[in-house]
């Protein structure tokens, strides 16, 4: 094996050397020669070592033998020493065990001493605090309480559960004792200060300064007791009454504020939670107004006397990080919590009444009995429903209507309360009553009631006798705003004001859907009223003005921050929904390759997120009202077209004699001293003038501009096809037509535009072709018949290669040189063929 390994190694080295030096077969002899020389050199060296230096080899052998002897001696010594150690350990095992026992006893005793020292320290502090308590030494008492709290903090990680429990109980005892003592004294001071400031207490003489200073000092002492230890917070959470998970948003105020709120809470409960006459479901404004009044009446006192104590806490004089430094905010939040519980209780009664009244309308099944249960904790009831004329009670639907009316009234008052509350410098970050209204069951009913009330209001708006009456004068109101349009937009604006402060985007989007539904419902109702509208009546233009005004306002609303924010939220929701739908479809198709699907899902998800951020600016090009505006614009164009069609029908009737004039046999106006309009054209121009004046009076400026431009286009086409192309013109007829158009028709529109002839381009160019000189007309006709000769050179210069298009291009260039741009060459030929002076040529 060794020989094979050596042979293999030699072969690898030779191959490597041949590869690196690129040696050929012819050079292998030289390599063989070099290796032989190296072998001979090594053999000579070995021979010299064996013959010339025998003493060095013997020295090395002797040194190796000496080292071996030393190793053997050390091994023997190690074995002897190991035996001695084992023998010694066997003799000292008993002593070692006893020493370990002594050490363990010492550790236990030290722990006991430490345990007792902790107890002794706690007891000493308690003795000192007891002495301070009896002597009413408040600084020493609070200092001892602070030391107890520090001990409690140090022992939190201790395994001595009994000691930890003892410290907890001790701190808890002193906390309760001090809180009870200071709270009792605090309440006595409040009585001296005539707190709360309600009823006859408002406006009394100023309280004693000593009482105010003591109030402030007691507030500071109570704030120092409000250190947020875990056992303290747990105790507060257990003792506090939370009627629902919603009220957990309202953090407990500091202890002095809770004591200030206690008498107000009792008053509120007495008047609005008990059997008093002030506790009425149909009068929520009573208790909401009362809360606002309390906030206003006590704000100055809180800012002047309680706020300095809170400022000291904020400045770090005491290590109380959990207290907010705004006395007014804490006091207001406590009152809002009280009224939130009341609103929630009233909503529970209304929801229960609504559900029970809905069940009354449903016939019970056979063999079953219906029982109506009243809420266990609610002490208010719905007002009695009115009886029918026959004396029988009203139906369940009437009672349901009462419940909805009470609910709607409660919503209105809560929204008004929330708005006024925020005006009193209550921060938006603090919880309010909107969180009560946005609970799932309440919010669903709120949307339903809003939709129902809005529908009833729209009925009143559209059924009013003055619905389509303009609000302003014709001269001042360019928009021609109607009562219907103004009231409907006020309805939409009111809904916007009611929901724009809701905290959740999803809730605001639901209200936006309601507004879009109302806009579509309004459009449908307007279309239903169009069956009774005559084009020349007052209603159709008023409806048209209303649609234009609503569209204008909606475009303006689309750029407001509120609706831009809703547009962004809607875009995000749509993208997420489409993305999840796409992923669900892909997962159904590729469920048989789970591994590949997971990789593709991750990649597609990252790409989708990238595309969302990349195309966000492009997606913001639309608005939330785009679809509604498109529908309104379509209806608006249809109505405007109907009015213009009706006007054109009247003009067509009045123009029949004018169109049937003998244009081929008219005398030239040049023969008259003063040219005048054709007598048969007067009815047509008079009708057109009257209609334009009527449009000016009934349509808004924006709509009127569209109307007269549309009339110009229709009239231009009508006269071109039904008058000009249907007749032959001699020189007198052509000049008379030109005079009627340029001196009578065009000036009718000159008050609306500086160049009315630009809206009658075909007629203008026709008059030009009919009135040019006979020679020019012949040359033009010849140029139109043979346009290639005039345009061949220029066409070659332009690089035109199409033989078919060359005549048309040449004819168009000829017409353009004469100022005719609208008419095509074929149209120009037709016009020239209408000249009687060219018929025989």
Order of alpha helices (4+ residues) and beta strands (2+ residues): alpha-alpha-alpha-alpha-alpha-alpha-alpha-alpha-alpha-alpha-alpha-alpha-alpha-alpha-alpha-alpha-alpha-alpha-alpha-alpha-alpha-alpha-alpha-alpha-alpha-alpha-alpha-alpha-alpha-alpha
